[in-house]
């Protein structure tokens, strides 16, 4: 399902945008956006950190990664690993 969503959203992007996700995502969430990057639909996939002890996002790091070219923030913070 995420591949279909990323493909549909990719049609609306110019190739200069970025996507922010976490470094603790399920493969389907990460790979969907990486595929858009490989196809030139986005410029970069950025990974924000999680505070594993507290189970929260590192909000300071997230704020550093989001800029005017960020069009998608895809965070579930769930992994099957």
Secondary structure, DSSP 8 states (H G I E B T S, - for coil): -HHHHHHHHHTT--SS-EEEEESS--HHHHHHHHHHHHTTSSSEEEEE-EETTTTEE-HHHHHHH--TTEEEE--------
